[in-house]
Amino acid sequence: MRALLQRVSRASVTVDGQVISEIGKGLLILLGIGHGDGEEQAQFLAEKIANLRIFEDEQGKTNLSVLDVKGEALVVSQFTLYADARKGRRPSFTDAALPEVAAPLVDRFVEYLRGHGVPTRTGKFGEHMLVEIHNDGPVTIWLER
């Protein structure tokens, strides 16, 4: 399981011209599910992300988590995090889990994140989405489990 986190001042997801999810200060989480990923990876990453100290305190040090700043999360499923472009010019996505495996695991990850107290919104699995990101910092972090 792979997660690309972006600390944001705001973010939103639009599908078919309609904003379906938006958040203020918090984290945009692009989430990729690979073969062999399961509950353990979802639980681990949700706990790690909820408590990851990447927000600044009063002294400007990154000592606060999304929970500490009462931030939100926006989770967007992104199988392209498993792209393999080592050969040729067209990436292969064979390492990404099939949709029937990935969709429920994305939902479980969201449940775990909410269970840690992070208000969480989502994109729409399998849809073409326009994701608006106002990266704060910029801060972008890659996590993998």
Phi and psi restraints in degrees (value plus and minus 20) as a CYANA .aco file:
   2 ARG   PHI    -145.0  -105.0
   2 ARG   PSI     119.6   159.6
   3 ALA   PHI    -153.0  -113.0
   3 ALA   PSI     109.9   149.9
   4 LEU   PHI    -128.6   -88.6
   4 LEU   PSI      92.6   132.6
   5 LEU   PHI    -117.8   -77.8
   5 LEU   PSI     118.0   158.0
   6 GLN   PHI    -148.4  -108.4
   6 GLN   PSI     104.1   144.1
   7 ARG   PHI     -94.0   -54.0
   7 ARG   PSI     106.2   146.2
   8 VAL   PHI    -146.4  -106.4
   8 VAL   PSI     133.1   173.1
   9 SER   PHI    -106.4   -66.4
   9 SER   PSI     -45.3    -5.3
  10 ARG   PHI    -189.1  -149.1
  10 ARG   PSI     139.0   179.0
  11 ALA   PHI    -177.8  -137.8
  11 ALA   PSI     134.8   174.8
  12 SER   PHI    -171.4  -131.4
  12 SER   PSI     141.6   181.6
  13 VAL   PHI    -145.6  -105.6
  13 VAL   PSI     110.0   150.0
  14 THR   PHI    -137.4   -97.4
  14 THR   PSI     113.6   153.6
  15 VAL   PHI    -148.7  -108.7
  15 VAL   PSI     108.6   148.6
  16 ASP   PHI      32.1    72.1
  16 ASP   PSI      21.5    61.5
  17 GLY   PHI      58.5    98.5
  17 GLY   PSI     -18.3    21.7
  18 GLN   PHI    -135.5   -95.5
  18 GLN   PSI     111.0   151.0
  19 VAL   PHI     -91.3   -51.3
  19 VAL   PSI     100.2   140.2
  20 ILE   PHI    -122.4   -82.4
  20 ILE   PSI     -41.6    -1.6
  21 SER   PHI    -172.6  -132.6
  21 SER   PSI     123.6   163.6
  22 GLU   PHI    -174.5  -134.5
  22 GLU   PSI     130.8   170.8
  23 ILE   PHI    -155.2  -115.2
  23 ILE   PSI     142.3   182.3
  24 GLY   PHI    -114.3   -74.3
  24 GLY   PSI    -158.0  -118.0
  25 LYS   PHI     -75.8   -35.8
  25 LYS   PSI     112.0   152.0
  26 GLY   PHI     141.8   181.8
  26 GLY   PSI    -159.9  -119.9
  27 LEU   PHI    -148.3  -108.3
  27 LEU   PSI     111.0   151.0
  28 LEU   PHI    -112.9   -72.9
  28 LEU   PSI     107.1   147.1
  29 ILE   PHI    -139.1   -99.1
  29 ILE   PSI      90.4   130.4
  30 LEU   PHI    -108.8   -68.8
  30 LEU   PSI     101.3   141.3
  31 LEU   PHI    -139.2   -99.2
  31 LEU   PSI     104.7   144.7
  32 GLY   PHI    -134.3   -94.3
  32 GLY   PSI     118.0   158.0
  33 ILE   PHI    -131.5   -91.5
  33 ILE   PSI     108.7   148.7
  34 GLY   PHI    -130.5   -90.5
  34 GLY   PSI     152.6   192.6
  35 HIS   PHI     -79.9   -39.9
  35 HIS   PSI     116.0   156.0
  36 GLY   PHI      68.0   108.0
  36 GLY   PSI     -27.4    12.6
  37 ASP   PHI     -92.8   -52.8
  37 ASP   PSI     128.5   168.5
  38 GLY   PHI    -176.9  -136.9
  38 GLY   PSI    -177.5  -137.5
  39 GLU   PHI     -76.9   -36.9
  39 GLU   PSI     -62.2   -22.2
  40 GLU   PHI     -78.6   -38.6
  40 GLU   PSI     -66.2   -26.2
  41 GLN   PHI     -86.5   -46.5
  41 GLN   PSI     -60.7   -20.7
  42 ALA   PHI     -83.3   -43.3
  42 ALA   PSI     -64.9   -24.9
  43 GLN   PHI     -83.2   -43.2
  43 GLN   PSI     -67.1   -27.1
  44 PHE   PHI     -79.5   -39.5
  44 PHE   PSI     -71.3   -31.3
  45 LEU   PHI     -86.3   -46.3
  45 LEU   PSI     -57.4   -17.4
  46 ALA   PHI     -82.5   -42.5
  46 ALA   PSI     -64.9   -24.9
  47 GLU   PHI     -85.9   -45.9
  47 GLU   PSI     -63.4   -23.4
  48 LYS   PHI     -80.1   -40.1
  48 LYS   PSI     -67.1   -27.1
  49 ILE   PHI     -87.6   -47.6
  49 ILE   PSI     -62.2   -22.2
  50 ALA   PHI     -80.4   -40.4
  50 ALA   PSI     -51.3   -11.3
  51 ASN   PHI    -130.2   -90.2
  51 ASN   PSI     -17.3    22.7
  52 LEU   PHI     -88.0   -48.0
  52 LEU   PSI     105.6   145.6
  53 ARG   PHI    -109.7   -69.7
  53 ARG   PSI      69.9   109.9
  54 ILE   PHI    -147.2  -107.2
  54 ILE   PSI      -7.9    32.1
  55 PHE   PHI    -129.1   -89.1
  55 PHE   PSI     127.2   167.2
  56 GLU   PHI    -101.1   -61.1
  56 GLU   PSI     123.1   163.1
  57 ASP   PHI    -110.2   -70.2
  57 ASP   PSI    -189.8  -149.8
  58 GLU   PHI     -82.9   -42.9
  58 GLU   PSI     -45.1    -5.1
  59 GLN   PHI    -112.1   -72.1
  59 GLN   PSI     -15.7    24.3
  60 GLY   PHI      61.0   101.0
  60 GLY   PSI      -9.0    31.0
  61 LYS   PHI    -112.5   -72.5
  61 LYS   PSI     124.2   164.2
  62 THR   PHI    -100.4   -60.4
  62 THR   PSI      62.0   102.0
  63 ASN   PHI    -137.2   -97.2
  63 ASN   PSI     -19.1    20.9
  64 LEU   PHI    -137.9   -97.9
  64 LEU   PSI     125.4   165.4
  65 SER   PHI    -114.5   -74.5
  65 SER   PSI     153.3   193.3
  66 VAL   PHI     -81.4   -41.4
  66 VAL   PSI     -51.2   -11.2
  67 LEU   PHI     -87.5   -47.5
  67 LEU   PSI     -63.6   -23.6
  68 ASP   PHI     -81.0   -41.0
  68 ASP   PSI     -56.8   -16.8
  69 VAL   PHI    -112.4   -72.4
  69 VAL   PSI     -14.3    25.7
  70 LYS   PHI      34.3    74.3
  70 LYS   PSI      24.0    64.0
  71 GLY   PHI    -107.2   -67.2
  71 GLY   PSI     159.4   199.4
  72 GLU   PHI    -141.3  -101.3
  72 GLU   PSI     151.2   191.2
  73 ALA   PHI    -151.1  -111.1
  73 ALA   PSI     125.9   165.9
  74 LEU   PHI    -144.4  -104.4
  74 LEU   PSI      95.5   135.5
  75 VAL   PHI    -122.6   -82.6
  75 VAL   PSI     104.7   144.7
  76 VAL   PHI    -144.1  -104.1
  76 VAL   PSI      98.3   138.3
  77 SER   PHI     -86.4   -46.4
  77 SER   PSI     113.6   153.6
  78 GLN   PHI    -166.0  -126.0
  78 GLN   PSI      73.9   113.9
  79 PHE   PHI     -84.0   -44.0
  79 PHE   PSI     -41.2    -1.2
  80 THR   PHI     -87.9   -47.9
  80 THR   PSI     -29.3    10.7
  81 LEU   PHI     -85.5   -45.5
  81 LEU   PSI     -35.1     4.9
  82 TYR   PHI    -121.6   -81.6
  82 TYR   PSI       0.1    40.1
  83 ALA   PHI     -85.1   -45.1
  83 ALA   PSI     118.7   158.7
  84 ASP   PHI    -139.4   -99.4
  84 ASP   PSI      89.5   129.5
  85 ALA   PHI    -133.9   -93.9
  85 ALA   PSI       4.5    44.5
  86 ARG   PHI     -88.6   -48.6
  86 ARG   PSI     -50.0   -10.0
  87 LYS   PHI    -134.1   -94.1
  87 LYS   PSI     123.9   163.9
  88 GLY   PHI      43.9    83.9
  88 GLY   PSI    -179.1  -139.1
  89 ARG   PHI    -139.2   -99.2
  89 ARG   PSI     -22.4    17.6
  90 ARG   PHI    -135.8   -95.8
  90 ARG   PSI     102.0   142.0
  91 PRO   PHI     -83.3   -43.3
  91 PRO   PSI     128.1   168.1
  92 SER   PHI    -120.2   -80.2
  92 SER   PSI     123.5   163.5
  93 PHE   PHI    -139.1   -99.1
  93 PHE   PSI       5.1    45.1
  94 THR   PHI     -87.1   -47.1
  94 THR   PSI     -37.9     2.1
  95 ASP   PHI    -102.9   -62.9
  95 ASP   PSI     -30.9     9.1
  96 ALA   PHI     -99.1   -59.1
  96 ALA   PSI     122.4   162.4
  97 ALA   PHI     -87.5   -47.5
  97 ALA   PSI     132.0   172.0
  98 LEU   PHI     -86.8   -46.8
  98 LEU   PSI     131.8   171.8
  99 PRO   PHI     -73.7   -33.7
  99 PRO   PSI     -57.9   -17.9
 100 GLU   PHI     -87.8   -47.8
 100 GLU   PSI     -39.8     0.2
 101 VAL   PHI    -112.8   -72.8
 101 VAL   PSI     -63.2   -23.2
 102 ALA   PHI     -89.1   -49.1
 102 ALA   PSI     -64.2   -24.2
 103 ALA   PHI     -77.3   -37.3
 103 ALA   PSI     -70.1   -30.1
 104 PRO   PHI     -85.0   -45.0
 104 PRO   PSI     -50.2   -10.2
 105 LEU   PHI     -93.7   -53.7
 105 LEU   PSI     -54.8   -14.8
 106 VAL   PHI     -81.6   -41.6
 106 VAL   PSI     -64.3   -24.3
 107 ASP   PHI     -80.6   -40.6
 107 ASP   PSI     -60.7   -20.7
 108 ARG   PHI     -85.4   -45.4
 108 ARG   PSI     -62.1   -22.1
 109 PHE   PHI     -78.0   -38.0
 109 PHE   PSI     -64.3   -24.3
 110 VAL   PHI     -81.4   -41.4
 110 VAL   PSI     -63.2   -23.2
 111 GLU   PHI     -80.7   -40.7
 111 GLU   PSI     -63.4   -23.4
 112 TYR   PHI     -83.9   -43.9
 112 TYR   PSI     -62.2   -22.2
 113 LEU   PHI     -83.0   -43.0
 113 LEU   PSI     -64.2   -24.2
 114 ARG   PHI     -82.9   -42.9
 114 ARG   PSI     -57.3   -17.3
 115 GLY   PHI     -82.5   -42.5
 115 GLY   PSI     -45.3    -5.3
 116 HIS   PHI    -104.9   -64.9
 116 HIS   PSI     -20.3    19.7
 117 GLY   PHI      77.0   117.0
 117 GLY   PSI     -10.5    29.5
 118 VAL   PHI    -113.3   -73.3
 118 VAL   PSI      95.4   135.4
 119 PRO   PHI     -80.0   -40.0
 119 PRO   PSI     103.4   143.4
 120 THR   PHI    -150.4  -110.4
 120 THR   PSI     111.7   151.7
 121 ARG   PHI    -135.1   -95.1
 121 ARG   PSI     148.7   188.7
 122 THR   PHI    -156.9  -116.9
 122 THR   PSI     141.7   181.7
 123 GLY   PHI    -100.5   -60.5
 123 GLY   PSI    -181.8  -141.8
 124 LYS   PHI    -141.2  -101.2
 124 LYS   PSI      92.7   132.7
 125 PHE   PHI     -75.9   -35.9
 125 PHE   PSI     113.0   153.0
 126 GLY   PHI      59.2    99.2
 126 GLY   PSI     -21.2    18.8
 127 GLU   PHI    -117.5   -77.5
 127 GLU   PSI     137.3   177.3
 128 HIS   PHI     -98.3   -58.3
 128 HIS   PSI      99.0   139.0
 129 MET   PHI    -139.1   -99.1
 129 MET   PSI     124.7   164.7
 130 LEU   PHI    -121.9   -81.9
 130 LEU   PSI      99.8   139.8
 131 VAL   PHI    -129.5   -89.5
 131 VAL   PSI      98.1   138.1
 132 GLU   PHI    -117.9   -77.9
 132 GLU   PSI     104.5   144.5
 133 ILE   PHI    -146.3  -106.3
 133 ILE   PSI     105.5   145.5
 134 HIS   PHI    -129.9   -89.9
 134 HIS   PSI      62.5   102.5
 135 ASN   PHI     -85.0   -45.0
 135 ASN   PSI     105.9   145.9
 136 ASP   PHI    -118.3   -78.3
 136 ASP   PSI      91.8   131.8
 137 GLY   PHI     115.3   155.3
 137 GLY   PSI     -88.4   -48.4
 138 PRO   PHI     -93.7   -53.7
 138 PRO   PSI     125.0   165.0
 139 VAL   PHI    -145.7  -105.7
 139 VAL   PSI      99.7   139.7
 140 THR   PHI    -155.5  -115.5
 140 THR   PSI     108.9   148.9
 141 ILE   PHI    -152.5  -112.5
 141 ILE   PSI     116.4   156.4
 142 TRP   PHI    -121.4   -81.4
 142 TRP   PSI     107.8   147.8
 143 LEU   PHI    -145.5  -105.5
 143 LEU   PSI     125.8   165.8
 144 GLU   PHI    -164.8  -124.8
 144 GLU   PSI     122.5   162.5
